[in-house]
Amino acid sequence: MGTGSLSAPADKNRYSLSEHAFTAPNLEPALYIVSTPIGNLGDITVRALETLAAASVIACEDTRVTSTLTQKFGLKTALMPYHEHNAEKQRPKILAELEAGRAVALVSDAGTPLVSDPGYRLVRDVVASGFKAIPIPGASAPFAGLVASGLPSDTVLFAGFLPQKGGPKTRRLEEISRIRATLIFFESPHRTGATLQLLAGVLGSGREAVVARELTKRFETFERGTLGELAERLADQPIKGEIVILVGPPEESPEAEAADLDALLREALQDLPVSTAAKKVAKATGLDRNEVYKRALDLKAGDD
């Protein structure tokens, strides 16, 4: 990517919004990680448009997809493909742009770049080379689904796409099954029914869940219910569009919590005296230290 290949057009730094033309201010040399709409083009931000207009080049997954966005808003910035299959070849070209004192914008086909994609390697190399990586926030499918789901949002685990094969997929779900957080997954429409069946089997059919489809688009829908209900309801239903599956956290009974505490204490007591074991477990669980100490004494006495 030489200097000549990215010569600026006469109307560089220009963009249009609601039939009005604007000129974006120049940017400092940096990698700008720009969030774009996940469906509704009206969700673009002014800061995103200014960044895309002023950048020397827009690195994107698919130039055909991103050109729809650039044409909509009158952007003249050059596009270059950057995805997992050509990243090793294209990364040095992006770094060369930065070294030449230019700004580079990174976008994905939709939403926030680097969410469930390997673009973090570019950010790592940019930072290691002494340049800034600057986020330009905007639309994000996981969080758009979360805020409208009605599920707890204080603790969240974004798990992205699950493995496609049955064994690794099941093992991954088993690993995260007891995490006390709302789980968020991406899924393709043709696998959604089978994935819901597996989620119900591994995580528990009674857990609250939401299937969000076509977020921000005309046919946006939210299917709500337990995992068992959703698996049955959507088993034979043809599903189209982009899918986000959200699963509420597991409900912990007092009996289960007590069993977990006992298991942690027994493990700690194998190598530590009672007071030290109680202190360690109390710190790890956030439970009252005196109560944990009393339980540790009871377990120690019972074992003896």
C-alpha positions in Angstrom: 0.0 0.0 0.0 2.1 2.9 -1.2 1.4 6.6 -0.9 0.2 6.8 -4.4 -2.4 4.0 -4.0 -4.3 6.1 -1.4 -4.3 9.5 -3.0 -7.1 11.6 -1.5 -10.1 12.5 -3.7 -11.0 16.2 -4.0 -13.9 15.9 -1.6 -11.9 14.0 1.0 -13.1 14.4 4.6 -16.6 15.0 3.4 -19.7 13.0 4.4 -23.4 13.6 4.1 -26.2 13.2 6.6 -29.9 13.9 5.9 -28.9 15.5 2.5 -26.6 17.9 4.3 -22.8 17.8 3.5 -20.2 18.2 6.3 -16.4 18.3 6.5 -14.7 16.1 9.1 -11.7 17.4 11.0 -8.4 15.8 10.4 -7.3 12.9 12.6 -4.1 12.1 14.4 -2.3 9.0 13.2 -3.9 6.0 15.0 -6.0 2.9 14.5 -9.7 3.9 15.0 -11.9 1.0 15.9 -15.2 2.2 14.5 -18.6 0.6 15.5 -21.1 0.6 12.6 -24.9 -0.2 12.6 -26.0 -3.8 13.1 -28.9 -3.4 10.7 -30.5 0.0 10.9 -28.3 2.5 9.2 -29.8 5.3 11.3 -27.8 4.0 14.2 -24.5 5.4 12.8 -23.0 8.1 15.1 -21.7 11.5 13.9 -18.3 10.7 15.4 -18.2 7.4 13.4 -19.0 9.3 10.2 -16.3 12.0 10.9 -13.8 9.2 11.6 -14.6 7.2 8.5 -14.5 10.4 6.4 -11.1 11.6 7.7 -9.3 8.3 7.7 -6.8 7.5 4.9 -8.3 4.1 4.5 -11.1 1.9 6.0 -10.0 -1.7 6.7 -13.1 -3.8 6.5 -14.2 -7.5 6.4 -16.0 -7.3 3.1 -15.7 -4.2 0.9 -19.1 -4.9 -0.7 -20.8 -4.7 2.6 -19.0 -1.6 3.8 -19.5 0.1 0.5 -23.2 0.1 1.2 -22.5 2.2 4.3 -20.0 4.6 2.5 -22.4 5.2 -0.4 -25.3 5.9 2.0 -23.3 8.7 3.7 -21.3 10.0 0.8 -18.0 8.8 2.1 -15.1 8.7 -0.4 -12.5 7.0 1.8 -10.6 4.1 0.2 -11.6 0.6 1.3 -9.2 -2.3 1.9 -10.2 -5.9 2.8 -9.0 -7.0 6.2 -10.2 -10.3 7.6 -8.9 -13.5 9.2 -7.8 -15.0 5.8 -5.6 -12.1 4.7 -4.7 -10.5 8.0 -1.0 -11.6 7.9 -0.6 -10.0 4.5 -2.6 -6.8 5.2 -1.4 -6.0 8.7 2.0 -4.6 7.6 0.2 -2.4 5.1 -1.9 -0.9 7.9 1.2 -0.3 10.0 2.9 1.4 7.1 0.0 3.8 6.8 0.4 4.7 10.5 4.1 5.1 10.1 3.4 7.5 7.2 1.4 9.7 9.6 -2.0 8.6 8.5 -5.2 7.5 10.3 -6.7 4.0 9.6 -10.3 3.1 10.5 -11.2 -0.5 11.2 -14.8 -1.7 10.8 -16.6 -5.1 10.8 -19.5 -6.0 8.6 -21.8 -4.8 11.4 -21.5 -3.7 15.0 -18.4 -3.3 17.1 -15.2 -4.7 15.6 -13.2 -7.3 17.5 -16.3 -8.7 19.2 -16.1 -12.4 18.4 -13.4 -11.9 15.7 -9.6 -12.1 15.6 -8.9 -8.4 15.0 -7.4 -8.1 18.4 -4.1 -9.1 16.9 -4.0 -6.0 14.8 -4.7 -3.8 17.9 -1.9 -5.6 19.7 0.6 -5.0 16.9 -0.5 -1.4 16.5 0.1 -0.7 20.2 3.4 -2.6 20.2 4.5 -0.4 17.3 3.9 2.7 19.4 0.6 3.9 18.0 -2.7 4.5 19.6 -5.8 2.3 19.2 -8.8 4.5 19.7 -12.4 3.1 20.1 -15.3 4.8 18.4 -18.3 3.3 20.3 -21.6 2.4 18.8 -24.0 -0.4 18.1 -23.3 -3.9 19.6 -25.6 -6.8 19.1 -24.9 -8.6 22.4 -25.8 -5.5 24.4 -28.7 -4.5 22.2 -30.1 -7.9 23.0 -29.3 -7.7 26.7 -30.9 -4.4 27.4 -34.2 -5.5 25.9 -34.2 -9.1 27.2 -35.3 -8.4 30.7 -32.6 -10.7 32.0 -30.2 -9.7 34.8 -27.5 -7.4 33.5 -25.3 -6.8 36.5 -23.0 -9.7 35.6 -22.7 -10.9 32.0 -20.6 -13.4 30.1 -20.3 -13.0 26.3 -19.5 -16.5 24.9 -19.6 -15.6 21.2 -20.1 -18.6 18.8 -20.1 -22.0 20.4 -18.0 -24.8 18.7 -19.9 -26.4 15.9 -19.1 -30.0 16.8 -21.2 -31.7 19.4 -18.4 -32.8 21.8 -16.5 -29.5 22.1 -19.8 -27.7 22.1 -21.1 -29.7 25.1 -17.8 -29.4 27.0 -17.8 -25.6 26.5 -21.4 -25.3 27.9 -20.4 -27.6 30.9 -17.5 -25.2 31.6 -19.7 -22.2 31.9 -22.9 -23.8 33.2 -22.5 -22.7 36.8 -21.3 -19.2 36.2 -23.7 -16.9 37.9 -24.1 -14.5 35.0 -26.4 -13.9 32.0 -24.8 -15.8 29.1 -24.8 -14.3 25.6 -24.2 -16.4 22.5 -24.2 -15.7 18.8 -25.7 -18.4 16.6 -26.5 -19.0 13.0 -30.3 -19.4 12.2 -30.0 -23.0 10.9 -28.4 -24.2 14.1 -30.6 -22.3 16.6 -33.1 -25.0 17.2 -30.4 -27.7 17.9 -28.4 -25.3 20.1 -31.5 -24.5 22.2 -32.0 -28.2 22.7 -28.4 -28.6 23.8 -28.6 -25.5 26.1 -31.7 -26.9 27.8 -30.0 -30.3 28.3 -26.7 -29.0 29.7 -27.7 -25.7 31.4 -31.2 -26.8 32.6 -34.5 -26.6 30.8 -35.9 -24.2 33.5 -33.4 -21.4 33.0 -34.9 -18.2 31.6 -33.8 -17.3 28.1 -34.4 -15.0 25.2 -33.8 -15.5 21.5 -33.3 -12.1 19.8 -33.5 -12.0 16.0 -32.8 -9.3 13.5 -32.0 -6.7 16.1 -32.7 -3.1 15.0 -34.1 -4.3 11.7 -37.7 -4.3 10.4 -38.5 -7.8 11.6 -36.8 -7.6 15.0 -38.3 -10.2 17.4 -37.7 -11.4 20.9 -38.8 -14.9 21.8 -39.0 -15.3 25.6 -39.4 -18.3 27.9 -37.5 -21.0 29.6 -34.8 -22.9 27.6 -37.1 -25.9 27.5 -40.1 -23.9 26.2 -37.9 -22.1 23.6 -36.4 -25.4 22.4 -39.8 -26.9 21.9 -41.3 -23.7 20.4 -38.5 -23.2 17.9 -37.7 -26.8 17.1 -39.4 -27.0 13.8 -39.9 -23.3 13.1 -37.8 -21.9 10.2 -35.6 -19.1 11.5 -34.0 -16.4 9.4 -31.7 -13.5 10.2 -29.0 -12.8 12.7 -29.5 -14.5 16.1 -28.4 -13.6 19.7 -29.3 -16.1 22.4 -29.3 -14.9 26.0 -29.6 -17.3 29.0 -30.3 -16.0 32.5 -28.0 -17.0 35.4 -28.6 -20.3 37.3 -30.7 -20.1 40.5 -28.7 -21.2 43.5 -30.5 -22.9 46.4 -29.2 -22.5 50.0 -28.4 -26.2 49.9 -26.3 -25.9 46.8 -24.5 -22.9 48.2 -23.7 -24.8 51.4 -22.4 -27.8 49.4 -20.2 -25.5 47.4 -18.8 -23.9 50.6 -18.1 -27.3 52.1 -16.3 -28.5 49.0 -14.1 -25.4 49.0 -13.3 -25.8 52.7 -12.5 -29.5 52.4 -10.1 -28.8 49.6 -8.4 -26.0 51.6 -8.2 -28.0 54.8 -6.2 -30.6 53.1 -3.1 -28.4 53.2 -4.0 -25.5 55.6 -4.8 -25.1 59.2 -8.5 -24.2 60.0 -8.0 -20.5 60.5 -6.0 -20.1 57.3 -8.3 -22.2 55.3 -11.3 -20.2 56.5 -9.6 -16.9 55.7 -8.8 -18.1 52.2 -12.3 -19.4 51.4 -14.0 -16.3 53.0 -11.9 -14.1 50.7 -12.7 -16.1 47.7 -16.5 -16.3 48.3 -17.1 -13.0 50.0 -18.8 -14.8 52.9 -18.5 -13.7 56.5 -15.2 -14.9 57.8 -16.5 -15.9 61.3 -19.3 -18.0 59.7 -16.9 -19.7 57.4 -14.5 -20.4 60.3 -17.3 -22.0 62.3 -18.2 -24.2 59.4 -14.6 -25.1 58.9 -14.4 -26.2 62.6 -17.5 -28.4 62.2 -16.0 -30.1 59.1 -12.7 -30.6 60.7 -14.3 -32.1 63.8 -16.5 -34.4 61.7 -13.5 -35.6 59.7 -11.5 -36.3 62.9 
